[in-house]
Amino acid sequence: MPLLPLAILFAALALGCAATLLVHAFRRSVGTGVMVLLIPCYMLFYAFSQFEHRRKGLIVAGFMASTVLAAVFLGMGLHSLSALTSRPPPTGF
């Protein structure tokens, strides 16, 4: 089963949830938006502490879960790709 398309799908979902968080942070204030954009772990802190949205649970859970699943599927897909390319060529070449 090809895992790289699943990694791309979950990465796109994570990007959509992260964009929602980022837009909300910039609407709150420019300083908060810049911190969410530039400080790696601040987005998680912002999502749990200051993010107020009617679908907060869905957005935060989608961001967290799809980020983890995209990383797992990307790692598994690249591992299977490297296993395919590391085989020696057949004899006779």
N, C-alpha and C positions, 0 to 999 in steps of 0.2 A: 504494500500500500504506500503510495507516495505521501511523504510526510511534509515536504516543503510547501505544497499548497495550503495545508492546514496551518502551518506556521505563518504564512502570509495572511490568511484569513483572521487568525487570532491577533496578529500584529495590527491589522487594520482596525479591528474592534477596539484594541487597547488605545490606538491612536485617536479614535473617535471619542472615547471616554476621557482621554487626557486633554483633548481639545475642549471638551465641555468644561472640565475643571479649570483649564487655563483661561478661557473666556470669562468664567465666573470670577476668577481671581482678578483679572484686569478690570472687570466692572466694579469690583470692590474698591481697589485703588491701584495705581500704576506701580507703586512699590511692592505690593503683595504679588501682583502679576509678574514682575521681574524676578522676585524671589522664587516663585513657583517655576518659572521658566529656567532659571540659571542654577539654583541649588538643587542637587540631585534628590535628596530625601525630603525636601520641604513639601513636595507635592503630596506625599503620603500624610505628613503632618497636617497640611491644609485640608486634605480630603476628610480626615477624621475630626478635626477640631473646628474649622471655620466654614466649611462648605455647607450651605443651606439651600436645598433644592427639594422639590416635592418627590423626586425619585432618587434621592441621595443613595439609598441602599443599593439600588440597581446599578447606578453609575459607578459607585466605588467598588462594588463586588465585580462588576464587569471589567473595570480597569485592573484590579488585582489578579483576578483569575485569568483573564486573557493575556496579561503580561507573562504570567508563569507558564501558561500553556504554550504561548508562542516561543518562549525560550526552550522549553522541553522539546517541542516538535522540531525546532530549528537544530538543536543539538543532536537529536536522533536522526534527522534527515541528513545532516552533514556528516555524521558518523557513518551512515550507510553509503553515502557518496564516496567518502574517503576509502571505505573498504572495497568498493568497486574499482577505484582507480589505483589501489596499491597492489593489485594482483599482477604477477609477472605475465608478460605476453606469452601466447601459446608458442610451443616449439615449432620451428620451421620458418620463423620470421627473421 
